[in-house]
Amino acid sequence: MNWVLLFTAGLLEVGWAIGLKYTEGFTRLWPTVWTVLSMVLSVGLLGIAMKSLPVGTAYAIWVGIGAIGTAVMGMVLFGEPANTIRLLSLLLIFIGIVGLKLSAS
């Protein structure tokens, strides 16, 4: 169950990172509300997951999910570059996440 919480926390991290773009410097009310809510839920779920998962593993996986998800969403929503080096770099982060998960089992 804690792995599900950690994965959900990572997805919420993507939500608040992308949400920051839509807040326009925290000047738009509803995007700001959703972004702050995503931040609180993301960190809260990370904290709960860390009750039974190794701190280094949990934090690295949380950040990795957030980094990959945010980069991909940036490409999809904002037309950020999706060149070969960028995609290979994201693949390396993914491989690292899988390796951390496998080593924690």
Secondary structure, DSSP 8 states (H G I E B T S, - for coil): -HHHHHHHHHHHHHHHHHHHHHHTTTTSHHHHHHHHHHHHHHHHHHHHHTTTS-HHHHHHHHHHHHHHHHHHHHHHHH-----HHHHHHHHHHHHHHHHHHHHH-
